[in-house]
Amino acid sequence: MLISNHYPSIHQKFQELEIRVEMFCSEWILSLFTNVIPVYIMVIVNKIPSESIFCFIKGIFFDKIFEEEWSFFYKMVLAFVSSLQRKLYPLDDFSSVLTLLKSQNHVTKCSAKGGGFRVNWMSIYEKAVSIQINSKVVCRLHSNFDLDSQRFRTSFLKDLNTTYS
């Protein structure tokens, strides 16, 4: 739903190839992106006042997660997917798209059709900060995701199709 509202052409691509968000997003939900985002995005080391010998670790990503809760997580998903937009369009099969989406991390260079590239997580983070989404919609999405099956509840999806058709 969020992808269809923010990036309709990506949503259309996913629909054509029968790709559901939970197919590539489940691991991110369970790990809060820690399996893909590099440490330098997760934490920034700042010194507490100069007289102190201790350092304070401030996680910019986790600060946003605690501040905006799940809304920021979904903003990161949107920003990440949009960052791959140019790489997604030429792909014409299910497995290539899923490989592109699931293989991204801070050490991976993707070699999908169209050449390799390195994910710029700082740019994705900055884009996520600027995305506006309705927190009520995010709460509804989050409450209707079944962790056991790693899928959205069928009744919820039917309701979405009725609401947004």
N, C-alpha and C positions, 0 to 999 in steps of 0.2 A: 504494500500500500504506500509506504513512504517513497519507495523508488518510483512507483508509477506517478506520484504527485510531483516529485522533484526532477526526475529524469525519465520522461515518458518513452524516449527512444530506447533506452537501456531496458526498461520494463518490457517493451515490445520484443526486443531481442530475446529476453529471458522467456517470454511467452511462446515465441516461435520455436525455441529449442526445448521447451518444457522444463526449464530450470526454475526451481523454487529457491528462495532465499535461504531457507534452512539447510539446503544442500551444501552451501559453502560457509554459512554464518554460524552454524552450531558450535564449532570449535572455538570461535571468537567469543561467543556468549559464555561458554564454560570457562574460558581462560581470561576473560576480559581483555582480549587482544595481547596478553603477555607472551603468547607463543609467536607473535609476528612483529610486534613493535619493538624497535631497538631500545636498549637501556637509556641512551642519551635523550630519548623522547620521554621515557617514563620518569627519569629523575634528572634534576639539575642540582649540582652541589653549590650551595651558598654558605659563606661563613657567617656565623652569628657574630655579634659585635667583635671588633678586633682584639679585645682583651681575652676573648675566649679561645681556647685551643681546639674546641670541638667544632665539627661541621654539622650543619643542618641539611638534611636531604629533603628537598622539596620536589615532589613528583608532579610535573605539570599536567600529565595525563590524569593521574589519580585525583589531583586537586579538582579537575573538571568533573570527573566521575562523582566525587563526593558533593560537589556543588550542584550539578545538574542531574545527578543520578542517571537512570537509564537513558534519558534524553540525549546525553552526550555520547553514550555508546552508539546509539543509532545514528547520530550525526557523523561519527567516525565511519560507520558502515557506508553511509551516503557519500562522504568525501572520498573514501577509498574506492568505491565502485566508480564514481565519476572520474577519478584519476586514471582509471583503466579504459575509459570510454573509447579512445582512439584504437586501442589494442583489441577491444571487444568486437567492434563492427566488422572487421574482415573475417572473423572466425565464423564458420558455418556449421559447426557440429557441437553437440552436447559436451563431449569429453574435452575438446580444446578450450571451451569457455570455462568449464569447471577447473581444468588444470591451471589456467591463467589465474582464476580467482583464489584457488587454494594453495598455490605454490608461492605466493608472495610473502616474503619476510625480509628482515633487515640484511640478510646475507645472500639472498637469491637474486640472480640475474635471470630474468625470464627470457626464454628463447622461443616464444610462441610465434606464429606467422607474423611477419612484419618486423622482425629483428628484436634484439634484446634491449633491455633497459633496466635501470635500477629504480626501485620505488623510493620516492622522496617523502619520507614519513613526516618530516617537519612541515612540508607544504600541505600534506593531508591534514595534519593536526590544525594548522592555521585555517584551512578551509572549513574544517568541522566546527571550529569556534564561531565562524561567521554564519553558519547555516541556521535558519529559523525553522523550528518544528513545534507542533502543538504537543505539550507534555501530556495532555489527556489521551491523545492518540497513542503515544508511546506507552503509557500505563496500560492501555487496552491491549496493545500488541504483546507487551511483556506478560500480562496476566493470562493470555491465551496461548502461550507457548508451553508445550508439554515437554519437560526435560527428559522424561523417560523415553519417549519416542523420538525426541528431537524434531518435532514437527508442530505446526500450529494446529489447534483443535479444528476438526472438520466443521463443526457447527459455526465456529468463528469465521472460517473461510467462506462458508455459504452466506453468512450474514454480510460479509464484506462484498461479495459478488453482487448481492441484492442492493446494498447501499450505494455502491459505486458503479453500477451498470448504467 
